[in-house]
Amino acid sequence: MRVPRLVGLMAVDARETAGAQGLLVNAPDRPDFHLAVVDYVVRQYPQPGAAVPRESMVYVWFDFAEGEGGGGVREPLIPRPPHGGLPRELPEPGGPYAMVDST
């Protein structure tokens, strides 16, 4: 039997998916795992596709471990970074196409 991919699934879906394959699920970082519904799985062990016997335990985590990062900061950067290429120099005021007032 192969371990299904549980990463990215909500807790309730991860339990159902593993259960349909005859596997058990445990969440070491969540003692109330049986009550969790909308939390998303971010890691699992064994990895998806690993061969395991029926009724094996699959461990899932809902938080990243120390140093693994996460989604990062999603705030807009101000000032915004340039859109690629070298910065272009603006033309000097009164360049070759400047309007001349003849009055």
C-alpha positions as a Python dict, from the first residue, in 0.01 Angstrom:
ca = {
    (1, 'M'): (0, 0, 0),
    (2, 'R'): (123, 352, -82),
    (3, 'V'): (92, 657, 142),
    (4, 'P'): (-132, 924, -16),
    (5, 'R'): (-30, 1288, -34),
    (6, 'L'): (-187, 1465, 264),
    (7, 'V'): (8, 1792, 245),
    (8, 'G'): (-223, 2075, 145),
    (9, 'L'): (-538, 1898, 264),
    (10, 'M'): (-756, 2021, 549),
    (11, 'A'): (-745, 1809, 865),
    (12, 'V'): (-1084, 1652, 801),
    (13, 'D'): (-989, 1562, 442),
    (14, 'A'): (-652, 1421, 553),
    (15, 'R'): (-826, 1189, 801),
    (16, 'E'): (-1076, 1074, 538),
    (17, 'T'): (-813, 1021, 267),
    (18, 'A'): (-584, 820, 494),
    (19, 'G'): (-876, 623, 637),
    (20, 'A'): (-994, 528, 288),
    (21, 'Q'): (-648, 378, 228),
    (22, 'G'): (-660, 185, 558),
    (23, 'L'): (-409, 413, 729),
    (24, 'L'): (-419, 586, 1068),
    (25, 'V'): (-331, 954, 1114),
    (26, 'N'): (-168, 1125, 1412),
    (27, 'A'): (-69, 1489, 1463),
    (28, 'P'): (212, 1526, 1723),
    (29, 'D'): (172, 1907, 1732),
    (30, 'R'): (-206, 1892, 1778),
    (31, 'P'): (-341, 1692, 2076),
    (32, 'D'): (-696, 1786, 1968),
    (33, 'F'): (-642, 1651, 1615),
    (34, 'H'): (-971, 1462, 1617),
    (35, 'L'): (-1148, 1803, 1652),
    (36, 'A'): (-941, 1988, 1389),
    (37, 'V'): (-1133, 2060, 1071),
    (38, 'V'): (-1002, 2348, 859),
    (39, 'D'): (-632, 2347, 951),
    (40, 'Y'): (-406, 2260, 658),
    (41, 'V'): (-139, 1989, 665),
    (42, 'V'): (208, 2132, 593),
    (43, 'R'): (424, 1819, 649),
    (44, 'Q'): (376, 1446, 666),
    (45, 'Y'): (576, 1133, 746),
    (46, 'P'): (613, 890, 573),
    (47, 'Q'): (639, 1081, 249),
    (48, 'P'): (372, 1040, -21),
    (49, 'G'): (423, 727, -226),
    (50, 'A'): (612, 537, 45),
    (51, 'A'): (517, 168, 72),
    (52, 'V'): (371, 84, 415),
    (53, 'P'): (162, -200, 559),
    (54, 'R'): (-211, -156, 613),
    (55, 'E'): (-308, 23, 939),
    (56, 'S'): (27, 206, 953),
    (57, 'M'): (44, 543, 1125),
    (58, 'V'): (96, 855, 911),
    (59, 'Y'): (211, 1160, 1106),
    (60, 'V'): (99, 1505, 993),
    (61, 'W'): (193, 1854, 1112),
    (62, 'F'): (0, 2177, 1082),
    (63, 'D'): (282, 2415, 1176),
    (64, 'F'): (629, 2447, 1029),
    (65, 'A'): (920, 2339, 1249),
    (66, 'E'): (1180, 2588, 1367),
    (67, 'G'): (1378, 2721, 1070),
    (68, 'E'): (1150, 2575, 803),
    (69, 'G'): (985, 2906, 735),
    (70, 'G'): (634, 2945, 622),
    (71, 'G'): (443, 3174, 397),
    (72, 'G'): (659, 3470, 497),
    (73, 'V'): (548, 3829, 516),
    (74, 'R'): (274, 3912, 269),
    (75, 'E'): (270, 4287, 316),
    (76, 'P'): (325, 4510, 14),
    (77, 'L'): (677, 4644, -17),
    (78, 'I'): (693, 5022, -28),
    (79, 'P'): (851, 5156, -236),
    (80, 'R'): (780, 4882, -481),
    (81, 'P'): (1082, 4722, -647),
    (82, 'P'): (1148, 4808, -1012),
    (83, 'H'): (997, 4584, -1280),
    (84, 'G'): (1327, 4447, -1406),
    (85, 'G'): (1601, 4580, -1628),
    (86, 'L'): (1835, 4862, -1548),
    (87, 'P'): (1685, 5178, -1405),
    (88, 'R'): (1634, 5433, -1678),
    (89, 'E'): (1744, 5789, -1649),
    (90, 'L'): (1465, 6041, -1687),
    (91, 'P'): (1515, 6305, -1956),
    (92, 'E'): (1627, 6648, -1842),
    (93, 'P'): (1351, 6908, -1819),
    (94, 'G'): (1339, 7110, -2138),
    (95, 'G'): (1473, 6831, -2354),
    (96, 'P'): (1462, 6832, -2735),
    (97, 'Y'): (1084, 6805, -2751),
    (98, 'A'): (1001, 7066, -2490),
    (99, 'M'): (721, 7310, -2570),
    (100, 'V'): (842, 7664, -2622),
    (101, 'D'): (611, 7952, -2538),
    (102, 'S'): (648, 8207, -2818),
    (103, 'T'): (426, 8478, -2672),
}
